[in-house]
Amino acid sequence: MANNINVNLSDMANGAVQAKLNRAMEQVVKNILDPNTDATKKRKIALNLTITPAETRDSFALATQVKTTLVPEVEVPATVLVGKSSDGKLVANELKSGTAGQEYFDPEDSTLKDDKGNPIEGQKSTVIDLQKQKKAGK
């Protein structure tokens, strides 16, 4: 039995359907390569063909639509400490140290900071300063 249906998606609408599918695939690949998304979650491409026959039944209109379902960026957690200042004003600060009231050493600028990320004055001692002291024999 010969195939008399000659509808090739790659050639349809002068290649426009294939071009839509290629753009959708590019979006999916970009989403997969984005380090801010979950690497293992499924992505989808839906190719919808809407067929509207003519009243005479001798032809039909074919509309194509390509939809992608991508993975959203992963959530980024943060803890914010809230309260009131001594004068009654509301305050909120991101907790940087992991525990309220705990100081931490910031590896980005080599300084000692409070739990809100503010440098602690008088406690500033950098790794470079410590290395210099060690070399000088102090």
C-alpha positions as CSV (number, residue, x, y, z in Angstrom):
1,M,0.0,0.0,0.0
2,A,1.5,3.3,-1.1
3,N,1.7,6.3,1.2
4,N,-0.4,9.0,-0.4
5,I,-0.2,11.4,2.5
6,N,2.6,13.8,1.7
7,V,2.8,16.0,4.7
8,N,6.4,16.5,6.0
9,L,6.8,18.6,9.1
10,S,10.3,19.6,8.2
11,D,9.1,21.1,4.9
12,M,5.7,22.4,6.0
13,A,5.1,26.2,5.7
14,N,8.5,26.6,3.9
15,G,10.3,25.1,6.9
16,A,8.6,27.4,9.5
17,V,7.4,24.4,11.6
18,Q,10.9,23.0,11.8
19,A,12.3,26.4,12.7
20,K,9.8,26.7,15.6
21,L,10.8,23.3,16.8
22,N,14.5,24.2,16.6
23,R,13.9,27.4,18.6
24,A,12.1,25.4,21.3
25,M,14.9,22.8,21.4
26,E,17.4,25.6,21.8
27,Q,15.4,27.0,24.8
28,V,15.3,23.5,26.4
29,V,19.1,23.0,25.9
30,K,19.8,26.5,27.4
31,N,17.6,25.6,30.4
32,I,19.4,22.3,30.9
33,L,22.8,24.0,30.8
34,D,21.7,26.7,33.3
35,P,23.4,25.9,36.6
36,N,20.6,27.7,38.5
37,T,18.0,25.0,37.4
38,D,17.6,21.4,38.7
39,A,19.6,19.3,36.3
40,T,17.5,16.2,36.5
41,K,13.9,17.6,36.1
42,K,12.1,16.9,32.9
43,R,11.6,19.5,30.2
44,K,8.9,19.3,27.6
45,I,8.3,20.4,24.0
46,A,4.7,20.2,22.8
47,L,4.0,20.5,19.1
48,N,0.2,21.2,18.5
49,L,-1.3,20.8,15.1
50,T,-4.7,22.3,14.7
51,I,-6.6,21.2,11.6
52,T,-9.5,23.1,10.3
53,P,-11.2,21.5,7.3
54,A,-12.8,23.5,4.6
55,E,-16.6,23.2,4.2
56,T,-16.1,21.6,0.8
57,R,-13.8,19.0,2.4
58,D,-11.2,19.4,-0.3
59,S,-8.6,21.1,1.9
60,F,-7.8,22.0,5.4
61,A,-5.9,24.8,7.2
62,L,-3.1,23.6,9.4
63,A,-2.0,25.8,12.3
64,T,1.1,24.9,14.3
65,Q,2.1,25.9,17.8
66,V,5.2,24.9,19.7
67,K,5.2,25.2,23.5
68,T,8.0,24.6,25.9
69,T,7.8,23.6,29.6
70,L,11.1,24.6,31.2
71,V,12.4,24.1,34.7
72,P,12.4,27.2,36.9
73,E,15.5,28.4,38.7
74,V,16.1,26.7,42.1
75,E,15.2,28.6,45.2
76,V,17.9,30.4,47.1
77,P,17.4,30.3,50.9
78,A,18.2,33.1,53.3
79,T,17.3,33.8,56.9
80,V,16.3,37.3,57.9
81,L,16.4,38.4,61.6
82,V,13.5,40.8,62.5
83,G,12.8,42.9,65.5
84,K,12.6,46.4,66.9
85,S,15.4,48.8,67.7
86,S,15.6,50.5,71.1
87,D,13.6,53.4,69.7
88,G,10.8,51.1,68.5
89,K,11.6,51.1,64.8
90,L,11.2,47.9,62.9
91,V,14.5,46.3,61.7
92,A,15.4,43.4,59.4
93,N,18.8,42.1,58.5
94,E,19.9,39.0,56.7
95,L,21.6,36.5,59.0
96,K,25.0,35.9,57.5
97,S,26.8,33.8,60.1
98,G,24.3,31.0,60.4
99,T,23.4,31.7,64.1
100,A,22.1,34.9,65.6
101,G,24.9,36.7,67.6
102,Q,27.6,34.5,66.1
103,E,30.6,36.2,64.5
104,Y,32.2,34.7,61.4
105,F,35.3,35.1,59.2
106,D,34.4,36.3,55.7
107,P,36.6,34.6,53.2
108,E,35.8,37.1,50.5
109,D,37.6,40.0,52.2
110,S,39.4,38.2,55.1
111,T,37.6,40.2,57.8
112,L,35.8,39.2,61.0
113,K,32.1,40.2,60.8
114,D,29.0,40.1,63.0
115,D,26.0,38.0,62.2
116,K,24.6,40.6,59.9
117,G,27.8,40.9,57.8
118,N,29.2,44.1,59.3
119,P,32.9,44.3,59.9
120,I,33.9,44.2,63.6
121,E,36.1,47.2,64.3
122,G,39.3,46.5,66.1
123,Q,39.1,42.9,65.3
124,K,40.2,43.3,61.6
125,S,43.0,40.8,61.0
126,T,43.5,39.5,57.5
127,V,45.1,36.3,56.4
128,I,47.8,38.4,54.6
129,D,48.6,40.2,57.8
130,L,48.9,36.9,59.7
131,Q,51.2,35.5,57.0
132,K,53.4,38.7,57.2
133,Q,53.6,38.3,60.9
134,K,54.6,34.6,60.6
135,K,57.4,35.4,58.1
136,A,58.7,38.2,60.3
137,G,58.9,35.8,63.2
138,K,56.4,37.5,65.4
